[in-house]
């Protein structure tokens, strides 16, 4: 396992809930605010990563 090179900290201001992610080289973090979310991640052989973002519909 490679050593982390980036540390990302995120906190939900309303709830106070937080999380820390440590990324290795080539890693990524996507932060979406409601109502958006990452619905799918597709990785291709050539190194391309396609992320599908969707909007949650109110219930």
Biotite code that builds the C-alpha atoms (Angstrom):
import biotite.structure as struc

atoms = struc.array([
    struc.Atom([0.000, 0.000, 0.000], chain_id="A", res_id=1, res_name="UNK", atom_name="CA", element="C"),
    struc.Atom([1.372, 3.409, -1.022], chain_id="A", res_id=2, res_name="UNK", atom_name="CA", element="C"),
    struc.Atom([1.673, 6.239, 1.469], chain_id="A", res_id=3, res_name="UNK", atom_name="CA", element="C"),
    struc.Atom([-1.144, 8.826, 1.393], chain_id="A", res_id=4, res_name="UNK", atom_name="CA", element="C"),
    struc.Atom([-0.219, 12.121, -0.252], chain_id="A", res_id=5, res_name="UNK", atom_name="CA", element="C"),
    struc.Atom([-3.431, 14.129, 0.343], chain_id="A", res_id=6, res_name="UNK", atom_name="CA", element="C"),
    struc.Atom([-5.766, 14.298, 3.350], chain_id="A", res_id=7, res_name="UNK", atom_name="CA", element="C"),
    struc.Atom([-9.294, 15.634, 2.774], chain_id="A", res_id=8, res_name="UNK", atom_name="CA", element="C"),
    struc.Atom([-11.559, 16.571, 5.676], chain_id="A", res_id=9, res_name="UNK", atom_name="CA", element="C"),
    struc.Atom([-15.263, 17.328, 5.213], chain_id="A", res_id=10, res_name="UNK", atom_name="CA", element="C"),
    struc.Atom([-17.908, 18.265, 7.789], chain_id="A", res_id=11, res_name="UNK", atom_name="CA", element="C"),
    struc.Atom([-21.670, 18.626, 7.490], chain_id="A", res_id=12, res_name="UNK", atom_name="CA", element="C"),
    struc.Atom([-22.281, 22.019, 9.082], chain_id="A", res_id=13, res_name="UNK", atom_name="CA", element="C"),
    struc.Atom([-25.888, 21.204, 10.073], chain_id="A", res_id=14, res_name="UNK", atom_name="CA", element="C"),
    struc.Atom([-25.303, 17.803, 11.683], chain_id="A", res_id=15, res_name="UNK", atom_name="CA", element="C"),
    struc.Atom([-21.658, 18.174, 12.708], chain_id="A", res_id=16, res_name="UNK", atom_name="CA", element="C"),
    struc.Atom([-20.934, 14.777, 11.133], chain_id="A", res_id=17, res_name="UNK", atom_name="CA", element="C"),
    struc.Atom([-17.514, 14.636, 9.495], chain_id="A", res_id=18, res_name="UNK", atom_name="CA", element="C"),
    struc.Atom([-15.153, 12.348, 7.673], chain_id="A", res_id=19, res_name="UNK", atom_name="CA", element="C"),
    struc.Atom([-11.484, 12.223, 6.714], chain_id="A", res_id=20, res_name="UNK", atom_name="CA", element="C"),
    struc.Atom([-10.119, 10.542, 3.575], chain_id="A", res_id=21, res_name="UNK", atom_name="CA", element="C"),
    struc.Atom([-6.429, 9.972, 2.866], chain_id="A", res_id=22, res_name="UNK", atom_name="CA", element="C"),
    struc.Atom([-5.676, 9.627, -0.832], chain_id="A", res_id=23, res_name="UNK", atom_name="CA", element="C"),
    struc.Atom([-2.859, 7.777, -2.498], chain_id="A", res_id=24, res_name="UNK", atom_name="CA", element="C"),
    struc.Atom([-1.428, 8.932, -5.806], chain_id="A", res_id=25, res_name="UNK", atom_name="CA", element="C"),
    struc.Atom([-4.147, 8.760, -8.462], chain_id="A", res_id=26, res_name="UNK", atom_name="CA", element="C"),
    struc.Atom([-7.001, 8.843, -5.946], chain_id="A", res_id=27, res_name="UNK", atom_name="CA", element="C"),
    struc.Atom([-9.884, 11.295, -5.947], chain_id="A", res_id=28, res_name="UNK", atom_name="CA", element="C"),
    struc.Atom([-12.729, 12.566, -3.787], chain_id="A", res_id=29, res_name="UNK", atom_name="CA", element="C"),
    struc.Atom([-16.075, 13.839, -5.059], chain_id="A", res_id=30, res_name="UNK", atom_name="CA", element="C"),
    struc.Atom([-18.178, 15.844, -2.619], chain_id="A", res_id=31, res_name="UNK", atom_name="CA", element="C"),
    struc.Atom([-21.795, 16.385, -3.616], chain_id="A", res_id=32, res_name="UNK", atom_name="CA", element="C"),
    struc.Atom([-24.275, 18.520, -1.723], chain_id="A", res_id=33, res_name="UNK", atom_name="CA", element="C"),
    struc.Atom([-27.860, 17.301, -1.486], chain_id="A", res_id=34, res_name="UNK", atom_name="CA", element="C"),
    struc.Atom([-29.812, 16.671, -3.597], chain_id="A", res_id=35, res_name="UNK", atom_name="CA", element="C"),
    struc.Atom([-26.890, 15.507, -5.813], chain_id="A", res_id=36, res_name="UNK", atom_name="CA", element="C"),
    struc.Atom([-25.163, 12.137, -5.350], chain_id="A", res_id=37, res_name="UNK", atom_name="CA", element="C"),
    struc.Atom([-22.710, 9.865, -7.176], chain_id="A", res_id=38, res_name="UNK", atom_name="CA", element="C"),
    struc.Atom([-24.937, 7.220, -8.754], chain_id="A", res_id=39, res_name="UNK", atom_name="CA", element="C"),
    struc.Atom([-22.313, 5.200, -10.639], chain_id="A", res_id=40, res_name="UNK", atom_name="CA", element="C"),
    struc.Atom([-18.572, 4.908, -11.227], chain_id="A", res_id=41, res_name="UNK", atom_name="CA", element="C"),
    struc.Atom([-17.219, 3.305, -14.397], chain_id="A", res_id=42, res_name="UNK", atom_name="CA", element="C"),
    struc.Atom([-13.502, 2.607, -14.872], chain_id="A", res_id=43, res_name="UNK", atom_name="CA", element="C"),
    struc.Atom([-12.149, 1.989, -18.357], chain_id="A", res_id=44, res_name="UNK", atom_name="CA", element="C"),
    struc.Atom([-9.011, 0.069, -19.372], chain_id="A", res_id=45, res_name="UNK", atom_name="CA", element="C"),
    struc.Atom([-7.380, 3.278, -20.655], chain_id="A", res_id=46, res_name="UNK", atom_name="CA", element="C"),
    struc.Atom([-7.540, 4.864, -17.185], chain_id="A", res_id=47, res_name="UNK", atom_name="CA", element="C"),
    struc.Atom([-10.615, 7.005, -17.801], chain_id="A", res_id=48, res_name="UNK", atom_name="CA", element="C"),
    struc.Atom([-13.077, 7.189, -14.903], chain_id="A", res_id=49, res_name="UNK", atom_name="CA", element="C"),
    struc.Atom([-16.668, 8.261, -15.597], chain_id="A", res_id=50, res_name="UNK", atom_name="CA", element="C"),
    struc.Atom([-18.786, 9.370, -12.644], chain_id="A", res_id=51, res_name="UNK", atom_name="CA", element="C"),
    struc.Atom([-22.551, 9.686, -13.027], chain_id="A", res_id=52, res_name="UNK", atom_name="CA", element="C"),
    struc.Atom([-24.123, 12.320, -10.796], chain_id="A", res_id=53, res_name="UNK", atom_name="CA", element="C"),
    struc.Atom([-27.863, 12.297, -10.174], chain_id="A", res_id=54, res_name="UNK", atom_name="CA", element="C"),
    struc.Atom([-30.309, 14.533, -8.366], chain_id="A", res_id=55, res_name="UNK", atom_name="CA", element="C"),
    struc.Atom([-32.525, 13.010, -5.668], chain_id="A", res_id=56, res_name="UNK", atom_name="CA", element="C"),
    struc.Atom([-36.189, 13.778, -6.198], chain_id="A", res_id=57, res_name="UNK", atom_name="CA", element="C"),
    struc.Atom([-38.177, 14.965, -3.164], chain_id="A", res_id=58, res_name="UNK", atom_name="CA", element="C"),
    struc.Atom([-40.249, 12.155, -1.624], chain_id="A", res_id=59, res_name="UNK", atom_name="CA", element="C"),
])
